[in-house]
């Protein structure tokens, strides 16, 4: 059902982008994104994390009446984070079981389809505006890569582990022994619906600068054991033509 909804919403947004009135203005946008992942129940909040990255995409600004506009779009988002070196030692009171150093690199890729309602006001050359609306977010890839070095049960380890949050698949390179407690034991759902808004300024009907915040409404955790939500802040520059 979620896949059907995602396909319908994506097609609707693409239709809005391709079949618009002559008065509509196309736009190219790009900006910074900070995305936070928060566990609400089932898993400790110590596992919360945030990613930084960018988004880029196309949109259409369609005037409805007076200062009210509808602005559908389609954006690609890339997010990443590299943790500082983490040292893992053996069981308390027992030496020589393992001593590992672990660095984690997370990367997420999303396709986002926002449909924003915008109201603008001001002088002909400079207009302020507020906007709000839903965004369909589809996860394309969510991957954690661990670089592990050290000793485990007498074995020298110097390799990488890669974990896919959507499929649960683990790929190991140059690792004959798989240490426990490194790879997560949970998966994510690909689909999310976010609701948010923000403010912006339009200059000479060409240049736009805006900031916004979106709140995730759907539980991204696959299963009933926990709840995970993704929220994001963004700041962007756009050009209308």
C-alpha positions, 0 to 999 in steps of 0.5 A: 500500500505504501509503495502504491501511495508513493508511486501515485504521489510521485506521478502527481508531483511530476504531472504538476511539474510538467503540466503547468500554466504559462504563468508558472515559474520553474526553479532550481534549488540547492541547499544545506540539510541537517537531518536528525534521527530520534528513537522515541520508544524501544531503543535508548536515545543514546542511539540518536544521531544526526546527518549533514548534507545537501539537496538539489532539485526542481520546483514549479511556482504556480500562482493560485490567486492574490498572494497564494501560490502552490509550489510542488517539487522533486529533490534529491538529498544526500546525507552523511556523517563520520564518527570519531574513532571508537575503541572497544575493549574486552570483557571486564576482568578478562584480558585478551578477548578483543581490542578493536578500533572502529570508525563508522561512516553513515550515508543516506540518499533520499528522493523527496516530493514536497507540495508546499502552499506559499503566501507572499507579500511585500514590494514588487522587487522584494517579497517575503513569504511563508510556506507550509505543506507535506513532503513524501520522502522515499529512502533510496539507500541507507548504509553504514560502513564500519572500518574495524582494526585490532585483535579479536579472539587472537585474530588480527582484524583489518577490514570493513563491514557494510550494513544496509538499513533497508535490506538488513544485508551485511557485506564484509571485506577482508574480515575472517571473523565477525565481531559481535556488537558492531552491526545494528540489529534493526532495519528502517522503512523506506517511506516517510511523510513529513510536515513542515514549513518555513520562511523566505525572501524573493528578490527581483522575481529571480533569486530566492533564499529560504529556511525551513523545518520538516517533522517526520510523521511515520515510524521509520523503524521496521517492526513493532519493537521501537519508534524512529522518526526523522526531522530535518532543518534546511537552508537553500538558495533558488533561482526562478526562470 
